[in-house]
Structure formats: C-alpha cells, structure tokens
Amino acid sequence: MQVFLLFSATVLIWGSTWIAVKLHLGVVDPSVSAFYRNAIAALVLFAWCLGKNLSLRFPIKDHLSFLLLGFFLFSGNYYLVYQATGMLTSGLVAVVFSTIVFINIFTARIILGNKTSLPALTGALVGVAGIALVFSAELTGISFANDSIRGLLLALLATFLASMGSITATWMSTQRQLPVVQYNAWGMFYGCLLLLLVALFGGKTFNYEYTLQYSAALIYLAVFGTALGFGFYLRLLELIGPDKGGYTFLIFPIVALLISTVYEDYEWTINAFIGLGLIAAGSILALRSKTPVKLKSD
C-alpha cells in the first residue's frame, strides 16, 4: 500500500506540474525560475527538518554525495530540460524522458549490481512504445534542418543525468543508510547553488514577475513539484529500486495529457488510446515482476 501511494502521488504531482511550468514561463529566464523553485523547495525541507528536530549534520564525504545528487537531479537535469524544451515540443521531451526506464535498468545493473528480469525489460519496451505512439504526431517534427536534433541530444543527456541522480539517491539510501528527507534537502540546496552559478555566469537577470499566475505556479512547483514530488520519488526508489521507480516517468505524461484535455482542449486520437493501453500494460508487467535488489559490496 505504501508503494502504491508513493507511486500514485509522484505520478499525480509530476503529471500536474506540466501545466504549472507552462504558466510559469514568460518574463523570467527559465534558469532563474528554476533557481527560485529549488531555493524555495530547499527552504521548505530545511524548515521541516528543523521543526521535526531532524539532524542536518553529516560528514564531508556525504556532502560530496549530496553535491552529486544536486548536480544530477536538481540542476544539470533541470537546466538541460529547459534548454531542450526550447527546441522541442513538450511531447517530444516526454518521449525522450520515458527512456529513463531503460537507462535506470542498465545503470542499476552496472553500478548497484541489481538483477534485471525479462518482464521488467519487456514492460519497459512496451511502455516506451506506448509513449512514442501517444506522441507519434510530434515525432515527425524531428529534422536536421532545425535545432530539433540538438534538442533531442540535450533531452537524452538530461535523461541520463536524471537516471544517475536516481542511482545516487538509491545508493545513499541502501548503502549509506542516509535519511531521505535530509539528503533531499541538501541535494536541493547544492542544486540551487549550481543553478545560481549558471545564471550568474550566463549573465541572466534575477527579475521577478509580480503576477498571481507566476507566483502561484512558482509555489506549486517548489512545494509540490520539487519538495514533495522528489521526496515521494526518492522514498519510492528506496523501497522498489530505480529500475521500477523509473516507470513514474512513463505514466505522468499521461496525467499531463488528461489535464490538458480539460484546460487546453487536447484531442485524443486512436493512436493515443492504443498508446495509453500499451503504457498501462507495460507498467503493470514490469511493476509486478520480482527483481530483488542485490547490492555490490564496498
């Protein structure tokens, strides 16, 4: 039940952030907005830790792990996704990011020593095929005549960094036995600092859009999309591993499309319905497979 609730909460939160990101774009540079988002999320988690008397003191070697997590999951990944989104449609970025289920399976196998099952691989293949079918119309937009190939490569790199962030978080939970809330807070803190450096060296202006829409989207993305969303996701990785946890990236684009149906008049096609069925079938097949975690010794 705990796994089901964590999986569902992660999918619903991240699926709803897509519309919030769209409302968030405008006057403020995306990298600066990402910095604001991470800064607020880190403050929320640090305040929670202090309120619950959770220790935030860790040795230097753990802070190096927090820094890696911040780079992989909360800065490098964010920055590249924003850049790729400027060159590709959001649907194409979703298709690319869905490949994280494959990357997580292989990185977990190589780095953590996790066993890989045939149902998990088959489920990943079926699920990604479903995502590609849902966004099949947008796949035709890839061309060497524009920046779409570059955007595709940036999105793939962002996906790889997100996968490495998942592996880093799983390693900290299983081998270092570090608490999720605290390492999540520190990871966001270091990610925030890295985004700040990128914005400063990139000559970005730290302005603010004083509108209800921007502020509401910022608070939602920071508190729900980042602080809570990543908290649920990282706890999920601790329980079921990065190979199965990666299936959240298959399902939350569908939640985004359902929301888009209501607020943006998205029209479902036969390909979208078939793709939805494939995603559901692939996810059920993989999540019900038994893949015990076997960690390499230090």
LINSUL-V179917 format. One line per field, one symbol per residue. ss: DSSP state (2 for helix, 1 for strand, 0 for the rest). A space follows every 50 residues. Layout:
# LINSUL-V179917
ss = ???
This chain:
# LINSUL-V179917
ss = 02222222222222222222222200000222222222222222222222 20000000022222222222222222222222222000022222222202 22222222222200000222222222222222220222200000000222 22222222222222222222222200000222222222222222222222 20000000000222222222222222222222222222222222200222 222222222222200000022222222222222222200000000000
